[in-house]
Amino acid sequence: MKSKGQCLCGKVEFAISNEAKTFDSCHCSMCRRWSGGPAFAVEAKDGVEFIKQEFVKVYNSSEWAERGFCSNCGSHLFYRLKNGSYCNVPLGLLESQSDFKFTTQNYVDYKPTCYSFSNETKMMTEADVLKPFGVT
């Protein structure tokens, strides 16, 4: 299934393939600093297919990952592993979000105590998240 999206100003447009209409949250300190709160993300099964990409810029955020953003409006566009094994996009950039289900909370061991979600989700610690990627 394909989902289309764009940044705030519309200078970046993209499509992603997603197997299921699900999204996760991430409570790690980088995602919270990047997005101003927990990040809500949809896995882009085959990466991001850019339709308009002139304003896409990439930030090297760690040894194994990078984050993309629009250089005009600053919208966050993606988080991806450099080895190509995983990529996600913010849920809020997609044209339609109403049919998506909240399934997993990542880095719950870093979640601040000032908020919590009432949804019943899978809860994953840092170790749970990094193990499948071989990152320690």
N, CA, C and O of each residue as an XYZ file, in Angstrom:
544
protein
N       0.841     -1.157      0.000
C       0.000      0.000      0.000
C       0.895      1.232      0.000
O       1.919      1.258      0.682
N       0.518      2.236     -0.751
C       1.291      3.481     -0.858
C       0.593      4.579     -0.068
O      -0.632      4.692     -0.069
N       1.397      5.371      0.595
C       0.914      6.569      1.281
C       1.713      7.746      0.755
O       2.927      7.650      0.573
N       1.028      8.863      0.510
C       1.692     10.075      0.034
C       1.765     11.091      1.157
O       0.940     11.101      2.070
N       2.790     11.958      1.065
C       2.942     12.996      2.069
C       3.737     14.165      1.537
O       4.244     14.144      0.416
N       3.835     15.182      2.367
C       4.611     16.369      2.007
C       5.007     17.105      3.269
O       4.448     16.884      4.343
N       5.985     17.986      3.117
C       6.417     18.837      4.226
C       5.407     19.974      4.409
O       4.440     20.080      3.655
N       5.636     20.804      5.396
C       4.735     21.906      5.716
C       4.560     22.885      4.554
O       3.442     23.315      4.274
N       5.650     23.237      3.881
C       5.572     24.226      2.792
C       5.239     23.610      1.437
O       4.935     24.337      0.491
N       5.291     22.277      1.325
C       4.963     21.597      0.072
C       6.105     21.504     -0.929
O       5.909     20.999     -2.035
N       7.283     21.975     -0.573
C       8.423     21.911     -1.504
C       9.017     20.511     -1.579
O       9.765     20.207     -2.509
N       8.693     19.647     -0.605
C       9.110     18.246     -0.643
C       7.852     17.392     -0.641
O       7.011     17.516      0.248
N       7.728     16.535     -1.628
C       6.622     15.589     -1.717
C       7.215     14.202     -1.847
O       8.276     14.025     -2.445
N       6.525     13.214     -1.284
C       7.057     11.854     -1.301
C       5.938     10.824     -1.235
O       4.776     11.147     -0.985
N       6.323      9.584     -1.463
C       5.430      8.443     -1.281
C       6.223      7.364     -0.566
O       7.438      7.256     -0.730
N       5.524      6.571      0.223
C       6.155      5.433      0.888
C       5.277      4.203      0.708
O       4.066      4.309      0.509
N       5.903      3.043      0.781
C       5.165      1.784      0.837
C       5.118      1.373      2.292
O       6.148      1.309      2.963
N       3.928      1.097      2.777
C       3.798      0.604      4.133
C       2.898     -0.627      4.110
O       1.805     -0.602      3.544
N       3.373     -1.700      4.731
C       2.632     -2.958      4.709
C       1.335     -2.877      5.508
O       0.312     -3.435      5.111
N       1.390     -2.186      6.618
C       0.215     -2.051      7.475
C       0.043     -0.583      7.835
O       1.002      0.188      7.812
N      -1.155     -0.214      8.159
C      -1.407      1.171      8.568
C      -1.200      1.273     10.078
O      -2.143      1.388     10.861
N       0.093      1.224     10.451
C       0.459      1.321     11.858
C       1.510      2.405     12.030
O       2.219      2.763     11.090
N       1.596      2.924     13.259
C       2.661      3.864     13.577
C       3.167      3.584     14.982
O       2.478      2.988     15.810
N       4.390      4.031     15.224
C       5.051      3.867     16.511
C       5.406      5.236     17.063
O       5.363      6.243     16.356
N       5.756      5.250     18.339
C       6.315      6.466     18.925
C       7.721      6.159     19.397
O       8.059      5.009     19.676
N       8.533      7.192     19.484
C       9.885      7.036     20.019
C      10.090      8.101     21.093
O       9.840      9.287     20.879
N      10.553      7.641     22.249
C      10.771      8.521     23.392
C      12.257      8.801     23.637
O      12.604      9.379     24.667
N      13.137      8.405     22.718
C      14.567      8.641     22.949
C      14.832     10.145     22.976
O      14.048     10.937     22.454
N      15.940     10.521     23.587
C      16.233     11.950     23.747
C      16.445     12.650     22.410
O      16.089     13.820     22.269
N      17.017     11.958     21.423
C      17.219     12.600     20.108
C      15.893     12.883     19.421
O      15.692     13.980     18.900
N      14.987     11.913     19.411
C      13.684     12.133     18.761
C      12.893     13.215     19.477
O      12.241     14.037     18.832
N      12.942     13.226     20.812
C      12.219     14.266     21.555
C      12.810     15.641     21.286
O      12.074     16.619     21.160
N      14.122     15.723     21.197
C      14.756     17.014     20.904
C      14.446     17.436     19.461
O      14.206     18.613     19.193
N      14.453     16.473     18.539
C      14.220     16.743     17.122
C      12.787     17.205     16.867
O      12.552     18.117     16.074
N      11.831     16.564     17.548
C      10.426     16.846     17.248
C       9.724     17.670     18.317
O       8.578     18.071     18.117
N      10.372     17.932     19.438
C       9.742     18.698     20.500
C       8.854     17.860     21.395
O       8.167     18.403     22.261
N       8.851     16.575     21.211
C       8.054     15.625     21.991
C       8.321     14.252     21.435
O       9.249     14.088     20.643
N       7.545     13.255     21.817
C       7.777     11.932     21.244
C       7.530     11.965     19.736
O       6.615     12.641     19.266
N       8.333     11.249     18.999
C       8.160     11.185     17.545
C       7.122     10.115     17.214
O       7.161      9.020     17.776
N       6.199     10.420     16.311
C       5.226      9.449     15.814
C       5.634      9.125     14.386
O       5.665     10.010     13.531
N       5.949      7.852     14.120
C       6.543      7.497     12.838
C       5.907      6.263     12.208
O       5.456      5.345     12.893
N       5.890      6.278     10.878
C       5.391      5.173     10.064
C       6.580      4.564      9.335
O       7.363      5.286      8.718
N       6.724      3.252      9.399
C       7.834      2.612      8.693
C       7.627      2.733      7.187
O       6.544      2.457      6.671
N       8.678      3.148      6.497
C       8.682      3.232      5.036
C       9.395      1.972      4.546
O      10.624      1.926      4.490
N       8.624      0.970      4.199
C       9.153     -0.366      3.906
C      10.320     -0.359      2.923
O      11.311     -1.057      3.139
N      10.218      0.409      1.864
C      11.264      0.458      0.837
C      11.946      1.819      0.774
O      12.439      2.221     -0.280
N      11.976      2.526      1.894
C      12.549      3.867      1.908
C      11.544      4.892      1.416
O      10.354      4.601      1.285
N      12.025      6.072      1.148
C      11.165      7.175      0.717
C      11.366      7.416     -0.772
O      12.499      7.539     -1.239
N      10.271      7.482     -1.514
C      10.299      7.792     -2.948
C       9.943      9.270     -3.084
O       8.779      9.647     -2.946
N      10.936     10.096     -3.352
C      10.689     11.535     -3.441
C      10.147     11.910     -4.806
O      10.670     11.483     -5.836
N       9.091     12.716     -4.803
C       8.489     13.247     -6.019
C       9.094     14.631     -6.276
O       9.446     14.963     -7.408
N       9.209     15.418     -5.231
C       9.904     16.712     -5.257
C      10.945     16.652     -4.144
O      10.593     16.490     -2.976
N      12.229     16.783     -4.498
C      13.268     16.589     -3.492
C      14.360     17.653     -3.460
O      15.346     17.491     -2.741
N      14.212     18.717     -4.207
C      15.238     19.750     -4.275
C      15.618     20.292     -2.894
O      16.772     20.661     -2.675
N      14.664     20.344     -1.963
C      14.902     20.942     -0.653
C      15.207     19.918      0.443
O      15.231     20.273      1.622
N      15.437     18.669      0.081
C      15.766     17.643      1.075
C      17.217     17.792      1.503
O      18.120     17.814      0.666
N      17.436     17.894      2.793
C      18.777     17.926      3.376
C      18.871     16.807      4.391
O      17.869     16.412      4.986
N      20.076     16.296      4.590
C      20.288     15.162      5.488
C      21.253     15.547      6.598
O      22.298     16.150      6.354
N      20.880     15.187      7.821
C      21.708     15.416      9.003
C      22.234     14.071      9.499
O      21.453     13.152      9.748
N      23.531     13.954      9.641
C      24.189     12.749     10.129
C      24.044     12.715     11.656
O      24.847     13.324     12.362
N      23.024     12.006     12.173
C      22.696     12.091     13.593
C      23.421     11.098     14.492
O      23.440     11.279     15.709
N      24.015     10.057     13.926
C      24.786      9.100     14.719
C      25.667      8.283     13.779
O      25.664      8.498     12.567
N      26.415      7.349     14.345
C      27.271      6.492     13.519
C      26.461      5.631     12.567
O      26.943      5.275     11.491
N      25.236      5.293     12.949
C      24.442      4.356     12.155
C      23.184      4.951     11.522
O      22.524      4.274     10.733
N      22.829      6.218     11.850
C      21.564      6.757     11.345
C      21.694      8.206     10.891
O      22.629      8.918     11.258
N      20.711      8.622     10.069
C      20.637      9.994      9.596
C      19.182     10.429      9.550
O      18.270      9.604      9.486
N      18.986     11.734      9.584
C      17.645     12.310      9.595
C      17.538     13.323      8.466
O      18.461     14.101      8.225
N      16.403     13.305      7.778
C      16.184     14.233      6.680
C      15.200     15.314      7.072
O      14.318     15.102      7.904
N      15.364     16.482      6.457
C      14.470     17.606      6.728
C      14.371     18.487      5.495
O      15.218     18.427      4.604
N      13.323     19.310      5.454
C      13.155     20.274      4.372
C      13.973     21.507      4.718
O      13.813     22.078      5.796
N      14.847     21.918      3.811
C      15.698     23.084      4.069
C      14.932     24.403      3.966
O      15.457     25.449      4.347
N      13.705     24.369      3.459
C      12.905     25.600      3.378
C      12.063     25.812      4.638
O      12.128     26.881      5.245
N      11.268     24.803      5.044
C      10.363     24.993      6.189
C      10.828     24.281      7.448
O      10.299     24.537      8.530
N      11.811     23.389      7.329
C      12.336     22.693      8.499
C      11.596     21.427      8.885
O      11.965     20.782      9.865
N      10.565     21.053      8.147
C       9.819     19.833      8.489
C      10.743     18.626      8.530
O      11.643     18.487      7.701
N      10.509     17.759      9.502
C      11.255     16.509      9.593
C      10.683     15.551      8.569
O       9.468     15.362      8.507
N      11.548     14.940      7.760
C      11.091     14.103      6.655
C      11.292     12.616      6.877
O      10.436     11.816      6.499
N      12.401     12.231      7.481
C      12.649     10.807      7.701
C      13.755     10.593      8.712
O      14.552     11.482      9.010
N      13.768      9.381      9.222
C      14.865      8.842     10.023
C      15.217      7.533      9.323
O      14.326      6.733      9.034
N      16.494      7.301      9.047
C      16.851      6.041      8.389
C      18.215      5.562      8.852
O      19.095      6.347      9.208
N      18.356      4.246      8.833
C      19.648      3.646      9.135
C      20.515      3.740      7.890
O      20.035      3.552      6.772
N      21.779      4.027      8.088
C      22.690      4.206      6.951
C      22.873      2.940      6.134
O      23.189      3.010      4.947
N      22.677      1.773      6.759
C      22.836      0.520      6.017
C      21.604      0.189      5.170
O      21.589     -0.827      4.475
N      20.570      1.036      5.222
C      19.384      0.859      4.387
C      18.365     -0.131      4.908
O      17.381     -0.412      4.222
N      18.569     -0.672      6.102
C      17.667     -1.708      6.603
C      16.384     -1.171      7.243
O      15.467     -1.947      7.511
N      16.301      0.126      7.490
C      15.108      0.684      8.132
C      14.991      2.168      7.809
O      15.985      2.891      7.748
N      13.741      2.604      7.602
C      13.454      4.028      7.364
C      12.040      4.310      7.857
O      11.147      3.478      7.700
N      11.837      5.484      8.454
C      10.484      5.880      8.818
C      10.269      7.348      8.487
O      11.218      8.110      8.301
N       8.995      7.725      8.419
C       8.610      9.112      8.182
C       7.625      9.524      9.266
O       6.910      8.675      9.797
N       7.570     10.807      9.605
C       6.609     11.261     10.604
C       5.163     11.052     10.138
O       4.808     11.378      9.005
N       4.355     10.512     11.018
C       2.945     10.278     10.723
C       2.253     11.551     10.250
O       1.443     11.503      9.325
N       2.557     12.680     10.866
C       1.886     13.935     10.555
C       2.109     14.473      9.158
O       1.393     15.382      8.737
N       3.081     13.941      8.421
C       3.333     14.396      7.048
C       2.441     13.703      6.023
O       2.324     14.167      4.888
N       1.813     12.600      6.412
C       1.012     11.827      5.465
C      -0.332     12.488      5.206
O      -0.923     13.089      6.103
N      -0.811     12.373      3.967
C      -2.084     12.973      3.571
C      -3.241     12.446      4.400
O      -4.104     13.217      4.821
N      -3.268     11.148      4.638
C      -4.341     10.527      5.407
C      -3.731      9.778      6.586
O      -2.829      8.958      6.413
N      -4.229     10.066      7.784
C      -3.694      9.449      8.995
C      -4.767      8.719      9.802
O      -4.444      7.985     10.736
N      -6.023      8.911      9.454
C      -7.122      8.440     10.297
C      -7.210      6.921     10.434
O      -7.708      6.438     11.452
N      -6.754      6.161      9.464
C      -6.873      4.706      9.529
C      -5.675      4.035     10.197
O      -5.636      2.808     10.294
N      -4.706      4.811     10.654
C      -3.502      4.237     11.255
C      -3.755      3.858     12.715
O      -4.522      4.513     13.422
N      -3.091      2.789     13.145
C      -3.218      2.302     14.513
C      -1.872      2.455     15.225
O      -0.827      2.115     14.671
N      -1.906      2.962     16.441
C      -0.738      3.144     17.299
C      -0.379      1.781     17.889
O      -1.164      1.211     18.648
N       0.812      1.249     17.544
C       1.136     -0.117     17.947
C       2.287     -0.264     18.934
O       2.241     -1.146     19.792
N       3.320      0.575     18.839
C       4.529      0.351     19.636
C       5.099      1.661     20.157
O       5.088      2.681     19.468
N       5.597      1.611     21.391
C       6.339      2.728     21.960
C       7.781      2.267     22.144
O       8.043      1.277     22.828
N       8.713      2.994     21.528
C      10.136      2.655     21.588
C      10.859      3.539     22.596
O      10.466      4.676     22.854
N      11.923      2.982     23.155
C      12.746      3.684     24.144
C      11.911      4.127     25.347
O      12.040      5.252     25.828
N      11.055      3.222     25.820
C      10.209      3.559     26.967
C      11.041      3.805     28.222
O      10.577      4.469     29.150
N      12.260      3.279     28.262
C      13.125      3.519     29.418
C      13.674      4.953     29.418
O      14.329      5.352     30.381
N      13.422      5.726     28.369
C      13.831      7.133     28.293
C      12.642      8.090     28.349
O      12.829      9.306     28.350
N      11.431      7.555     28.396
C      10.228      8.387     28.377
C      10.147      9.223     29.647
O      10.256      8.684     30.748
N       9.958     10.532     29.510
C       9.782     11.373     30.693
C       8.489     10.989     31.423
O       7.567     10.448     30.813
N       8.428     11.259     32.674
C       7.236     10.935     33.457
C       6.115     11.951     33.289
O       5.020     11.739     33.808
N       6.359     13.054     32.574
C       5.364     14.124     32.458
C       4.233     13.820     31.475
O       3.288     14.605     31.391
N       4.289     12.725     30.736
C       3.195     12.347     29.847
C       3.096     10.832     29.753
O       4.053     10.113     30.042
N       1.924     10.360     29.345
C       1.737      8.934     29.054
C       0.558      8.816     28.082
O      -0.309      9.688     28.027
N       0.548      7.731     27.328
C      -0.512      7.488     26.355
C      -1.454      6.425     26.896
O      -1.019      5.489     27.567
N      -2.729      6.565     26.612
C      -3.702      5.595     27.102
C      -3.818      4.376     26.180
O      -4.378      3.356     26.583
N      -3.304      4.466     24.962
C      -3.372      3.335     24.028
C      -2.609      2.137     24.585
O      -1.561      2.295     25.212
N      -3.136      0.950     24.354
C      -2.400     -0.259     24.712
C      -1.455     -0.558     23.568
O      -1.894     -0.841     22.453
N      -0.144     -0.496     23.840
C       0.873     -0.684     22.812
C       1.941     -1.638     23.324
O       2.039     -1.909     24.520
N       2.728     -2.131     22.399
C       3.923     -2.878     22.750
C       4.921     -1.864     23.306
O       5.065     -0.774     22.754
N       5.606     -2.210     24.384
C       6.563     -1.308     25.019
C       7.965     -1.881     24.847
O       8.246     -2.995     25.286
N       8.849     -1.105     24.198
C      10.205     -1.586     23.927
C      11.246     -0.653     24.550
O      11.175      0.567     24.403
N      12.207     -1.250     25.245
C      13.319     -0.497     25.827
C      14.374     -0.244     24.759
O      14.256     -0.727     23.633
N      15.401      0.512     25.114
C      16.514      0.748     24.189
C      17.128     -0.568     23.723
O      17.373     -0.742     22.530
N      17.378     -1.490     24.636
C      17.979     -2.785     24.287
C      17.077     -3.571     23.336
O      17.566     -4.199     22.397
N      15.757     -3.539     23.575
C      14.804     -4.232     22.699
C      14.846     -3.673     21.282
O      14.777     -4.425     20.310
N      14.959     -2.353     21.166
C      14.954     -1.681     19.861
C      16.235     -1.965     19.087
O      16.185     -2.260     17.893
N      17.370     -1.879     19.751
C      18.657     -1.987     19.063
C      19.062     -3.414     18.707
O      19.792     -3.619     17.737
N      18.612     -4.386     19.457
C      19.030     -5.775     19.243
C      18.810     -6.284     17.809
O      19.739     -6.852     17.233
N      17.628     -6.108     17.210
C      17.428     -6.626     15.834
C      18.336     -5.978     14.792
O      18.612     -6.578     13.754
N      18.803     -4.755     15.060
C      19.656     -4.033     14.120
C      21.133     -4.307     14.345
O      21.979     -3.834     13.586
N      21.449     -5.073     15.391
C      22.848     -5.370     15.686
C      23.621     -4.169     16.190
O      24.848     -4.128     16.104
N      22.887     -3.173     16.725
C      23.509     -1.962     17.259
C      23.533     -2.074     18.775
O      22.534     -2.433     19.398
N      24.673     -1.767     19.357
C      24.755     -1.788     20.822
C      25.295     -0.482     21.344
O      25.435     -0.312     22.555
